[in-house]
Amino acid sequence: MLENTEDPHIEIITQIGTIFMNSRSNSLDIYYMDSIIYIVDDDVFFADVLKRKLVKHGFTQIYTCVSATDFLSEMNVKPDLVFLDYDLGDLTGIDVLLKLKKYSPNSQIIMVSGQEKEKIVNDALDMGAHRYISKGQVNMNNQIEEAILTVELN
């Protein structure tokens, strides 16, 4: 690896080279970086942490919504990936999942919620969620990282 602290482009080239590996090697294809990603969660702190994690992976088009209504009002854009909470106050994550799958069937949805009831988890997966991650699990960060690296974006 070249080391040149005087040229800031070296770091950028290194980062791009790291990104330009396929997902089987636990990295992302470069064309994924333009994917449209939404985080729908009423927990603003959690949404911010997740957004920073996505930025770290090179994603640039990341939008956050604190309610289902806010998210659904922005459905003039078909998102590639949605991180979706279950408890949103105005609607459940399952309600949003069903509406989103009708409007944008190719959108990948990762449910990330404190809701751990087996029926809700199974319903989300049966209705088209790519993955269900519980906020209460000790290895939640690892699961989110794995989900980011393995989701198939268009």
Secondary structure as GFF3:
##gff-version 3
##sequence-region A 1 154
A	DSSP	alpha_helix	8	19	.	.	.	ID=ss1
A	DSSP	three_ten_helix	23	25	.	.	.	ID=ss2
A	DSSP	three_ten_helix	30	34	.	.	.	ID=ss3
A	DSSP	beta_strand	36	40	.	.	.	ID=ss4
A	DSSP	alpha_helix	44	56	.	.	.	ID=ss5
A	DSSP	beta_strand	61	65	.	.	.	ID=ss6
A	DSSP	alpha_helix	68	73	.	.	.	ID=ss7
A	DSSP	beta_strand	81	84	.	.	.	ID=ss8
A	DSSP	alpha_helix	93	103	.	.	.	ID=ss9
A	DSSP	beta_strand	108	113	.	.	.	ID=ss10
A	DSSP	alpha_helix	118	126	.	.	.	ID=ss11
A	DSSP	beta_strand	131	134	.	.	.	ID=ss12
A	DSSP	alpha_helix	140	150	.	.	.	ID=ss13
###
